[in-house]
């Protein structure tokens, strides 16, 4: 089924896909943090949730020269959160990539935003992976691959 979400008159990208149970959700925008529920039966999407209540993200969005975009898919980080990447793009065309978490239940509020990851300004990570667990300390933070 082809999804019929967003605007049909221009290409759209940087959506963040994640699943809750068997339902596909899409982060459509980072600020506000707008989440769509896809209907796989007919390909339509419903914008059901939108939040703008996380002060650090509000400040980042308030920096007029930065554009904030999503990046690839989110991964389940804990029972109550997903982890995803976002990137900012400045007027010079340089990217900064940040990690962020959001709640795993509606309305999917943003719960944390990292500092910029130490990457070159032309780097554009587009995926996250959590390898199988098995380190002795049980820490997931050490196993995140960008």
C-alpha positions, 0 to 999 in steps of 0.5 A, a space after each residue: 500500500 502506498 501511503 498518501 500522507 503529507 503534501 502531494 505537490 512537492 517531495 517530502 522527506 525526513 519523516 521518522 517511522 516507528 511502530 507501536 504494536 502493529 501500527 505504523 506511525 510517522 513523525 511528520 515534523 519535529 517542532 511541533 512534534 507532530 505524529 501521524 497514524 498511517 492506515 495501511 488499509 487505504 494508505 491515508 494518514 491521520 494527524 492525531 498528536 502534536 506537542 510543543 512542550 519540551 523547552 530545550 526543543 522550543 529554544 532550538 526551534 526559536 533560533 531563526 537561522 536553523 531548520 530542524 528536520 527528522 532523520 530515518 527511523 526511530 528505535 525502541 530505547 526503553 519500555 517507555 521511549 523511542 530514540 531517534 535522530 534529528 538534524 539542523 541545517 544552518 544558512 551555510 548548509 552545515 548539518 548538526 545531528 542530535 539524538 532525541 527521545 520521545 514517549 512510546 505512548 500518545 501523544 508521543 511527547 519529546 522527553 530529551 534532546 542531546 547536544 550535537 553529536 561530534 560529527 563533521 558538518 557535512 555528515 548526515 547520519 540517517 539510521 540508528 541501530 541497537 545491536 543485540 544486548 550482551 555486554 556485562 554491564 547491561 547498558 544500552 547507551 554503549 551499544 548505540 550505533 549511529 
